[in-house]
């Protein structure tokens, strides 16, 4: 049976893209540990967490563009699709240029308050900060370009571009990390997201030409104020849910760095990536269904209900199997990553796996909220998690319990 939404292909390639990201992360962090130790991983984690906070200024046009454009038929309404995508792209380009410039100026002036380490750590942070913000800008623009592909049900092309970007990142990082340290990771991200931005926009134009038989404007010149007003109400509401949900990880890392120091944060970062990336590979398959679910909710509610129920069953089963396997393999990963068996690493991984397994119960519902535009539950759950987190970490930090800090993060996730 023909699949006009390319649903199966979109899901499978999204999972492959996350698997590639997992492999690149493993190799990159191994090299950082080898040349700089756990403290270097902790410093990187701390800086990336702070830079994420700049996204609080994002109004969510990327998600809005995907939702609104995916509800259209690109073959019958190509001009409307372009207006939605172009409007989101122009607004995001202007907004993130402003956020990047303001964020860099603010953080550069306050690095000693941001980095909980030595003067040497502050000096390293100061040197790579411009590179990190350049990567931040490219990451957000590339996310919209790949979202445009998903909006026209070409998510599989976006996934392959993500794979290509992660491979390019590795090509940059491997020869440079021994020479320039953390700056190699920053340059790797710039290369990765630059490729994804150019390839994503080019792929979107190519996809529209395939669908319509016509070549539209090469640049996003079809922005529209009326479309902006149409999307803005949804985008702000959706972005509030996304930012509250996405704020959890950087907030946890900032607090962990304060309570436990960069060495503990480095170990937590490794354990978090070990659990989160395989879990996110599963969730990416669920998220790849958003354009199809959005379209079905507008045209065939019963089919949308069946798709949601199938997503829920499969995501729970696969999440449990994947996280169980990862926890069992954590001693081997510890030896490969750290060069030794580290019981604390396996304990951190097990605690986080429990948190993510409970969290996985809500993943399809979170996606359903995005597809339907009803996000009260998404916002409430994120607020609850953020409220629990500082209380748990403050109590564990006061008691001097390293494992308690991680247990607090796991509870917040659950």
N, C-alpha and C positions, 0 to 999 in steps of 0.2 A: 504493500500500500504506500502511495506517495506521501511524503512528509513535507508539506509546504513550509514548515517552520524549522526544518533541519534539526529537530529537537535532539535526536539520539547523537548525531554528529557533534552538535554544540556541547552536549554534556560530556561526551567521551574526551573531546579535545581539551575542554576546560580542566578535566582531571589530569590529563597528560601535561598540561602547562604547569599545574601546581607540582606535579612530580618532578618536573625539570627544575622548578624553583627550589624544591627541597634538596635536590642533588647539588645545585650551585651553592646554596646556603651552607650545606655541610662542608664542602671543599673550602669555601671562602673562610668560614669560621675556624676550620682546622689550621689554615695558614696563619690567621691572626693569632690564634693561641700559640702556635709554634714560634712566631716571631715577637709577639708582644705580651703573651700571657693572658690570664683571665681578666686582668685589669683593663687591658685594651678592648676586650669584648664589652666589658661593663661601660667603658667610656663611650664607645660607639652606640650602645643601647641607650644610654642616658641622653646623648645628643639627639638621636633620632626621635626619642620620646618627646623632648622639648620642641623639636621642629614640627612634630605632628600638631602641637597646640595651635600653630598658626592657622590650621584649617578651621578653627572656630569662626573665621571670617568668611568661610565658604557658604554660599546660599543654596548649594545643591542642584545647580543646573544640569550637571552630568546625569544624575539619576532621573531628573524630570524629563530630559530630552529622550532618554531611552524609553521611559514609560509612555510618553505621548506619541513619539514616532512609531513605537512598536504597535500601537493600537491602530495605526493607519495602514492602508494597503499601498506599498511603494509603487506598484505597477499602475494603480488608478489615481494615486494622490502624490506624485513625486515632488511637486512644488511645496506641498504642505510638509512633507518629510524634510526637505532641505531647509525650509524656514525654521523648523524646530531645531534641527541640528546646528545650523549656522548661528542662530540666535544664542544658543547655549555656548558655542565655541567662542564667539566674540566677547560675550560677557565674561566667561571664565578667563580668557586671555588677559583682559584688562584687570580683572579682580586679582588674579594670582600674581601678576606683575607688581601690583601695589602691595599685596601681602608679603611677597618675597622681599621687596626693598625695605618695607617697614620692619619685618621680622629680623632681617640681617642687622639692621642698625640697632634695634633694641637688644638683641642677644649679644652682639659684639661689645656693647657697652656694659653688659652685666654678666660676663662669662664666669667671673669668680663666684658669683652667687648661684650659677646654674650647674657648674661642674663640682661635685663633691670629692675632689681629689687634690693632688699636689699641684705646685706651680708648673711642673713639667706637663701634667695632664691638661692644664689650662692653656699652655702654649700650643700643644698639639691641637686642641679644640679650636683655638683662634686661627690656626693655619688652614684647617680644612673647612671652616664654617662657610666661606663663600661657595665652595664646591657643593656642600650639602644643600644649600639653598637653591643653587642652580639645578641640582637633581630634583629637589622638591617641586620647582616650577615645571620641569619637563614631565615629571611623574603625573601631575594633575592634568596637564594638557594631553598627555598620551592616554590617560584614562578616559577622557572624553572622546578621543579619536577611536579607541577600541569600543567604547560604548555605542558610537554611531554604527559600527559594524554589527553589534548585537541587535540594535534597533531594527535593522533590515534583515534580521535572522541569519546573519553571517558570523555568528559567534565563533564558529570553528576557525575562521580566518584570524579573528582576534586572538584565539588561543595559540595558533601556530606562530603568530607574531610575538606573543609573550615568550614562547619557547626560544625563538630566535634571539630575543632580547636578553634572556637569561644566559644563553650560550655566549653571546657577545660580552656580557658582563664578566663571565669566567675567563674569557680570552684576555681581557684587560687586567683582571685582578691577579691571576697566577704569576705572570712575570714581574709585576710591579710591587706586590705586597712586601716582599723582602727588602725592597729598596726604599720605598716611601711610606710604608706602614698603612695606617688607616686611610690615607689619601687615595690609596689604590682602590679601596671599596667605593669611595666617593666618585672617582673617575669611572669606575665600572658602572655605577648607577646612571651617570650622565650618558654614557654610551648606550646603555640598555634602553632608557626611556626616550632618548633621541631617536633610536631606530624604531621604537614602537609608535612614536608620534608620527613620523614620516610615513611609515608603512601602514599605520592605521588609517590615516587620512586618505592616502592613495588607494588603499583597499576599499574604503567607503565609496570613493568616486567610481572605482572600477565596478563595484557591486551595483551601484545605481545605474550605471550604463548597461550592465548585463540585464537588469530587470526592465528598464524602460527603453533601451535601445538608443538613448540620447546621452550626449556628454553635457553635463551641467557645468557651472562655473568652477574653475579650479580652486578658487579661494572662497571662504565663507562670507559672501557678500549679500546673502539674502536674509540677513537678520531683520526681525520685525518687532516693533514695539507692541503690537497687539498680541503676538505670540508670546512675547516676554511676560505680559500681564497674565495671559492664560496659564503659563507654566509656573509663575512665581508663587502663587498660593500653595500649590502642591509641593514645590521644591523646598520652600522654607520649612514646611511641616516634615517632609521626608528627611531633610538634612538635619533637623533637630534630632530625629530618631537615630540617624546614622552617626552623627557626631557624638551623641551621648553613648551610643554603643561602642564606637571606635575609640572614644576617650578612655575607656577602661584600661586598655593595655598600656598606653604611655603613662597614665596616672599611676598605675601599679608600679611601673618601672622607676618612675621618679621617686615615689615613696620608698621603694626597696633600696634605691641608691642612698637615700637619706638615712634610713634606719640601719642598713647592713653594710654600706660601702660598695666600692666598685668591684671588688673581688666577688662578693656574694651576688651582686647584680650580674656579673659576667656568667657565673654558674647558672643563675636563674634564666638568663637569656638563652643559654644553650638548651636547657631543659624545656623552656617554653617553645622554642622553635622546633625541637624534636617532636613535641606533642601537637602544637598548633598547625604546623604545615601539613602533615598528613590529614588532620581533621579538616583543615580548610580545603584540601583537595576534594573531600567528600562534599563539603558545603558548596564548593564552586559548581559541582554538578547540579545541585539544587538551584543555585542562583542563575545558572544558564537557562533554567526553565522560565525565568521571569517574563521575557518577551512573549513566549507562547501562552503562558498563563494569563497575562494581561489581555492578549487578543481573544482568548477563549472566554474570559469573563465578560467580554463585551458582546460575544456572538453565540456562545454555547455554554451555559452555566453548568449543565450536567457533565459535559466533558471536562470543564475546569475542575469540578469537584473530584472526578476520577483521577485526574492528573495530580491534584494535591495529595490525595490519599496514597497514591503510588509513590510520590516523593517522600512522604512521611515514613512509610514502611521501609523503603530501601535505605533512606539516610540513617535511620536508627540502627538497622542491622549492620550496615557497612561501617558506621562509626564505631560500634562496639567491637567489631572484629579488628579493625585497623588499630584502634587505641590499645586493645589488649596485646596485639602483636608488638606494637612499639614499646610498651612497658617491659615486656619480656626481653626485648632486644636491647634495652637501655644499658645493661652492663657492657655489652659489646660496643655500643656506640660511645660509651664513656672511655673505653680503652682506645678506640680509634680517634676520638676527638681530643682527649686530654693526655693520651699516652699512659694512662693508668686506670685502674678500677676505682671509681669514686662513689661510695655508697650514698652519699648525700645527693649526688646527681640523680641516681635511680629513685630515691625517695621523692625528690622534687618532681620528677617525671610522673610518678604514680599519683601524687596528689593532684597535679594538674590534669591528668587523664580523667580522674573522677569528676573534676569540675567541668571539663569539656564534654564528658558523656552526658551529664545532666543538662548542660547548655544545649546539646544537640537535640534535645526534645523540642526545643522552641525554634530551631532553624527554619523548618518549612513554614511555620506560622509567621516568622519574621518576614520571609519572602512573600507570603500571602498578603501581609499588611502593605508591603511595597507595591504589589501588583494591584491591590484594590484601592489604595489611597487611604485606608483606615489604619492609622498607626498609633492609636492611643495605647494599645498593649505594648507595642515596641518601645514607646517612650517611657511608660511606667516601669517596665522591667529594667531598662537601662538606668533610670534614676535610682531604683532600688539597689542595683549592683554597685553603683557609685557611692551610695550612702553606706553600704555595708563595708566597703573596702577600707576606708581610712580608720574606721573603728577597730576592725580586726588587726590591721597592721600596727596601729598605735599600741594595742594591747600586747601583741607579740613582741614588738620592738622594745617595749618597756620591760618585758620579762626576759629579753635577750634570747628568744627562741628563733633560730634561723628557719627551722622547719615550720614554725608557727606563722612566720611571714608568708611563706608560700601557701600554707593551708588557708590563710586569709584570702589570698588571691583566688584559690580554687573555690572557696565558698562564694565569693563574689561572682565568679563565672557561673556557678551552678544556679 
